[in-house]
Amino acid sequence: MKKLKGVVIGAGYFSDFHYNAWARIPEVEIVALCDLDLVKASQMQTKYGIPKQYQDVETMLESEQPDFVDIITPPASHLQLIRQVSALGIAIICQKPLAPSYAEAEQIIEILDENPVPFMVHENFRFQPWHREIKKLLDAESIGQPHNFYFQTRMGDGHGEDAYLSRQPYFRDYKRLLIYETGIHFIDTFRYLAGEITEVYARLKRLNPVINGEDTAMVQFTFESGAWGTWDANRYNEDVIPNNRYTFGTFLIEGTEGSIRLSPDGKISIQPLGQAIKEHPYTPSNEGFAGDSCHTTQEHFIQELLKNKQFETQATDYIINLKVQELIYQSAKENTPLSVKE
């Protein structure tokens, strides 16, 4: 079987999950990686047996002639990298946040219009196994018509003087943190499960004084179906299990015929109206990141790329998430509900 040649730009903290997933996809061979930090790049190269290492992106692309590029760099670098890679006609999968702002995301769309290469945002939350399973249950109308989506997130990594230092210290300097870095995942997940968002209303604040951005949010959504959604989140307090980053919280979906619940350990339960609650049988993975969602995300990219089909999180659809994100910040500033369509 001929394998797709891939190269990776980035060797930071989260890239480890990407490299791990690529190593387990049989249709892929990662032939090179690139990072300015030679120590981090060497660590990833050794750990995953990647043949070549570069410090310059242009040199890597010219030398390796890859079938696709995985971009795992800070969002401020995405615009230029996407311009550079797409000009060569190479397929791209790019980490979120797609861009630092909605305006810059629009520029990325313009670049992809000029250079129409296959492009997918690495949005892994919708690919977490519990969300895929809940989607099946909703499509099967197992609780009738849903009218309320409530997700509570307590990540527990943002308290104390040393908040974020052990894993992602740059979070401390972000002027926008919780919505920008984490909330974008849930905007996409809400859209995946509940449909298009028509209105948002948000309250944001900071609990930990050692950081610059917000770490607490209460965001309310209205969907086209008429259903409501709430994201009740902070990175300060902890959940009830040791791994706060497995499901990232608890999820309750209420419908006209019952409720679906997701617990922090990944278990799903269904409670039809007037009946006892029962656990829904399925087995989520404990490998990789959050139910092995990076592997599922990247496998989707490869399978659709091989079939020449559209990705679930293609840029022209994913940019709606950034529009909603901007409206959340605006809503919090103005303390008023805002229409997404307007």
C-alpha positions in Angstrom: 0.0 0.0 0.0 1.4 3.4 -1.0 1.4 5.7 2.0 0.7 9.4 2.1 3.8 11.4 2.8 3.2 13.9 5.7 5.4 16.6 7.3 4.7 18.3 10.6 5.4 21.9 11.6 5.6 22.2 15.3 7.0 20.2 18.2 5.4 21.8 21.3 3.3 20.3 24.1 0.2 19.3 22.2 2.1 18.1 19.1 2.9 14.8 21.0 -0.7 13.8 20.6 -0.5 14.4 16.8 2.7 12.5 16.3 1.3 9.6 18.4 -1.9 9.5 16.2 0.0 9.7 12.9 2.2 6.7 14.0 -1.0 4.6 14.3 -2.6 5.5 11.0 -1.4 2.9 8.4 -2.0 5.0 5.4 0.5 7.7 6.6 4.2 8.1 6.8 5.6 11.2 8.6 8.8 11.8 6.7 10.0 15.1 8.4 9.2 17.7 11.1 10.2 21.3 11.5 10.6 23.5 14.6 12.8 26.4 15.6 13.4 24.7 18.9 16.0 22.0 18.1 15.7 20.4 21.5 12.0 19.8 21.2 12.2 18.8 17.6 14.9 16.3 18.4 12.8 14.8 21.2 9.9 14.2 18.9 12.1 13.0 16.1 13.7 10.4 18.4 10.5 9.4 20.1 8.6 8.7 16.9 11.4 7.7 14.6 10.9 10.5 12.1 13.6 10.4 9.4 14.4 14.1 9.0 14.3 17.3 11.0 14.4 20.9 9.7 14.4 24.5 11.1 13.1 26.1 7.9 9.7 25.4 6.5 10.5 26.3 2.9 13.5 24.0 2.8 11.5 21.1 4.3 8.6 21.6 1.8 11.0 21.8 -1.2 13.1 18.8 -0.1 10.3 16.4 1.0 7.5 17.2 -1.6 4.8 16.0 0.9 1.2 15.0 0.2 0.0 16.9 3.3 1.2 19.2 6.1 0.1 19.2 9.7 0.4 22.7 11.3 0.7 22.6 15.1 2.0 26.1 15.8 0.6 29.2 17.6 -2.4 30.8 15.8 -0.5 34.0 15.0 1.7 31.9 12.6 -1.2 30.2 10.8 -1.9 32.8 8.1 1.6 32.9 6.7 2.1 29.1 6.9 -1.2 28.5 5.2 -0.3 31.0 2.5 3.1 29.3 2.0 1.9 25.7 2.0 -1.3 26.3 -0.1 0.7 28.1 -2.8 2.5 24.8 -3.4 -0.8 22.9 -3.8 -0.3 20.8 -0.6 -3.2 19.6 1.6 -3.3 21.0 5.1 -4.6 20.1 8.5 -4.2 23.0 10.9 -4.6 23.2 14.7 -7.1 25.5 16.4 -7.5 28.3 17.1 -7.5 28.8 13.4 -6.5 32.5 13.7 -6.1 35.1 16.4 -9.2 37.0 15.1 -12.2 36.6 12.9 -10.7 39.1 10.5 -7.5 37.1 10.1 -9.6 33.9 9.6 -11.3 35.7 6.7 -7.9 36.3 5.2 -7.2 32.6 5.5 -10.5 31.9 3.6 -9.4 34.3 0.9 -6.0 32.5 0.6 -7.7 29.1 0.3 -10.0 30.6 -2.4 -6.9 31.6 -4.4 -5.2 28.3 -3.7 -8.0 25.7 -3.3 -6.1 22.9 -1.5 -7.8 20.3 0.8 -7.9 22.1 4.2 -9.2 20.9 7.6 -9.1 22.5 11.0 -7.9 20.0 13.6 -11.0 20.5 15.8 -10.9 17.3 17.9 -13.6 17.9 20.4 -16.5 16.9 18.1 -14.4 13.7 17.4 -14.3 12.7 21.1 -16.1 9.3 21.3 -18.8 10.4 23.7 -19.8 13.3 21.4 -19.9 10.9 18.4 -22.1 8.5 20.4 -24.4 11.2 21.7 -24.8 12.5 18.1 -26.0 9.0 17.1 -28.5 9.0 20.0 -29.8 12.4 19.1 -30.1 11.5 15.4 -32.1 8.4 16.5 -34.4 10.7 18.6 -33.7 8.6 21.7 -34.9 11.5 23.9 -37.3 13.0 21.4 -36.6 16.6 20.4 -33.8 18.2 22.5 -34.6 21.5 24.0 -31.8 22.1 26.5 -28.0 21.5 26.2 -26.0 22.1 29.4 -22.2 21.5 29.6 -20.3 22.2 32.8 -16.5 22.4 32.5 -14.0 22.5 35.4 -10.5 22.0 34.2 -8.6 22.6 37.4 -5.3 23.7 35.8 -5.6 27.5 36.4 -5.4 28.1 40.1 -2.4 29.2 42.2 0.7 31.2 41.5 2.1 28.5 39.1 -1.1 28.2 37.0 -0.4 26.8 33.5 3.4 26.9 34.0 3.9 23.1 33.8 2.2 22.6 30.4 1.3 25.8 28.5 2.9 28.8 30.3 2.0 31.2 27.4 -1.6 30.9 28.5 -0.7 33.3 31.4 -0.1 36.1 28.9 -3.2 35.7 26.7 -5.5 38.7 27.0 -8.2 36.3 25.9 -8.0 32.9 27.4 -11.0 30.7 28.2 -13.2 31.4 25.2 -10.3 31.8 22.8 -8.4 28.6 23.8 -11.1 26.3 25.1 -14.5 27.8 24.4 -13.9 27.5 20.6 -14.0 23.7 21.1 -17.4 23.9 22.7 -18.8 26.3 20.2 -18.0 23.8 17.6 -19.4 20.9 19.7 -22.6 22.7 20.4 -23.0 23.3 16.7 -22.3 19.7 15.9 -24.8 18.4 18.4 -27.5 21.1 18.5 -27.3 22.8 15.2 -26.7 26.4 14.2 -26.4 29.1 16.8 -28.6 32.1 16.3 -28.0 34.1 19.5 -25.4 34.3 22.3 -25.3 36.0 25.7 -22.1 35.8 27.8 -20.7 36.8 31.2 -16.9 36.5 31.6 -14.5 37.1 34.4 -11.1 36.3 35.8 -10.6 34.3 39.1 -6.9 34.0 39.1 -5.1 37.4 39.4 -1.7 36.0 38.1 -3.1 35.7 34.5 -4.2 38.3 32.0 -7.3 36.8 30.4 -10.6 35.5 31.5 -10.8 32.0 33.1 -14.5 31.9 33.9 -17.5 32.0 31.6 -21.3 31.5 31.6 -22.4 31.5 28.0 -25.9 31.0 26.8 -26.8 29.9 23.2 -30.1 29.9 21.3 -30.2 27.5 18.3 -32.2 27.5 15.1 -34.3 24.7 16.4 -35.4 26.9 19.4 -33.4 24.8 21.8 -31.2 26.5 24.4 -27.6 25.8 25.4 -25.4 26.8 28.3 -21.7 26.5 28.8 -20.8 26.9 32.5 -17.0 26.8 32.6 -13.9 27.8 34.5 -10.3 26.6 34.4 -9.9 27.4 38.1 -11.9 24.8 40.0 -11.6 21.0 39.7 -13.9 18.2 38.7 -14.6 15.0 40.7 -12.1 12.7 38.8 -8.3 13.0 38.6 -8.2 13.6 34.9 -10.2 16.8 34.4 -9.1 16.7 30.7 -10.8 13.5 29.7 -14.4 14.6 28.9 -13.7 18.2 30.2 -16.8 18.1 32.3 -20.4 16.9 32.5 -23.0 17.2 29.8 -26.8 17.1 30.2 -29.1 17.1 27.2 -32.9 17.3 27.9 -35.5 16.4 25.4 -39.2 16.0 25.0 -39.0 12.3 25.9 -36.1 12.1 28.3 -32.4 13.0 29.1 -28.9 12.1 28.1 -26.1 12.5 30.6 -22.3 12.4 30.1 -20.2 11.9 33.2 -16.5 12.9 33.6 -15.4 9.3 33.2 -16.9 9.1 29.8 -20.0 7.1 30.7 -23.3 8.0 29.0 -26.7 7.3 30.6 -30.2 7.7 29.2 -33.3 8.4 31.3 -36.6 8.2 29.4 -39.3 10.3 31.1 -41.0 8.4 33.9 -38.4 5.6 33.8 -35.2 4.7 35.6 -31.9 6.0 34.4 -29.7 3.4 32.5 -26.2 3.3 31.3 -25.7 3.4 27.5 -23.3 0.6 26.4 -20.3 1.8 24.5 -16.5 1.7 25.2 -14.6 5.0 24.9 -10.8 4.8 24.5 -8.3 5.8 27.2 -5.5 6.2 24.7 -4.1 9.5 23.5 -5.9 12.7 24.1 -9.5 12.8 25.4 -10.8 9.5 24.2 -8.1 9.3 21.4 -9.9 12.1 19.6 -6.7 13.3 17.9 -6.4 9.9 16.2 -10.1 10.0 15.2 -9.7 13.5 13.9 -6.6 12.8 11.9 -8.0 9.5 10.6 -11.0 11.5 9.3 -8.6 13.9 7.5 -6.8 11.0 5.8 -9.8 9.0 4.8 -11.6 12.0 3.3 -8.4 13.2 1.6 -8.0 9.7 0.0 -11.7 9.8 -1.1 -11.4 13.5 -2.3 -14.3 14.4 -0.1 -15.1 17.4 2.2 -13.9 17.4 5.8 -16.4 18.0 8.7 -14.3 21.0 9.9 -13.4 22.6 6.6 -12.5 26.3 6.8 -15.6 27.8 5.2 -17.8 26.2 7.9 -15.4 26.4 10.8 -15.1 30.2 10.5 -18.6 30.4 11.8 -17.2 29.3 15.2 -14.9 32.3 15.2 -17.7 34.6 14.4 -19.6 33.2 17.4 -16.5 33.5 19.5 -16.1 37.2 18.7 -19.8 37.8 19.6 -19.3 36.1 22.9 -16.6 38.6 23.8 -18.7 41.5 22.5 -21.8 40.2 24.4 -19.8 40.1 27.6 -18.5 43.6 27.1 -21.9 45.0 26.3 -23.8 42.8 28.7 -26.5 42.0 26.1 -27.6 39.1 23.9 -26.3 39.3 20.3 -27.7 37.8 17.1 -25.2 35.7 15.2 -26.9 36.4 11.8 -26.6 40.2 12.3 
